[in-house]
Amino acid sequence: MNIYRLDPIVPDHSSWKYSEEKDCVWACAPSPTEARDLVAANTGFATLGATGAKSPWQDEAVTSCVLQPTMSLMSAGDVMREDGSPVDYKSASAP
């Protein structure tokens, strides 16, 4: 499993209204595409997204997605903030 760092590169893009999270995050997934999809799912897109909308985390023009080969402290499916706290706006326990 790989760990990817995703960073906003166009913070004023209109698609950010579809995400509860606006800062860099790390995702543990097999591929960059799956990392982007995982972050989109964990940042509220299912609730905030409109029909035909695209999460900013899935848009290569809006966010970067870079493999972090030296990181290893995450499990498959994890999405974490810089402070190590989990990102999961899908569950009732989300901040």
Residue pairs with C-beta under 8 A, 6 or more apart in sequence:
1 28
1 29
1 30
1 74
1 75
1 76
2 28
2 29
2 30
2 31
2 35
2 67
2 69
3 26
3 27
3 28
3 67
3 68
3 71
3 72
3 74
4 26
4 27
4 28
4 29
4 32
4 35
4 65
4 66
4 67
4 68
5 24
5 25
5 26
5 64
5 65
5 66
5 68
6 24
6 25
6 26
6 27
6 35
6 36
6 39
6 57
6 63
6 64
6 65
6 66
7 24
7 63
7 64
7 66
8 16
8 22
8 23
8 24
8 56
8 62
8 63
9 61
9 62
9 63
9 64
10 56
10 61
10 62
10 63
11 22
13 56
13 59
13 62
15 53
15 54
15 55
15 56
15 59
15 62
16 22
16 56
16 62
17 48
18 44
18 45
18 48
18 49
18 50
18 53
18 54
18 55
18 56
19 40
19 43
19 44
19 45
19 48
19 55
19 56
19 57
20 43
20 44
20 48
20 89
20 94
21 39
21 42
21 43
21 44
21 81
21 87
21 89
23 81
23 82
24 81
24 82
25 39
25 43
25 79
25 80
25 81
25 82
25 87
26 68
26 71
26 74
26 78
26 79
26 80
27 35
27 36
27 38
27 39
27 78
27 79
27 80
28 35
28 38
28 74
28 75
28 76
28 77
28 78
28 79
29 35
29 37
29 38
29 76
29 77
32 65
32 67
35 65
36 55
36 57
36 58
36 63
36 65
37 58
38 77
38 79
39 55
39 57
39 79
39 87
40 55
40 57
40 58
41 90
42 79
42 87
42 88
42 89
42 90
43 55
43 57
43 79
43 87
43 89
44 89
44 90
45 53
45 55
45 57
46 90
47 89
49 55
56 62
56 63
57 63
74 80
78 86
79 86
79 87
79 88
80 86
80 87
81 87
85 95
88 94
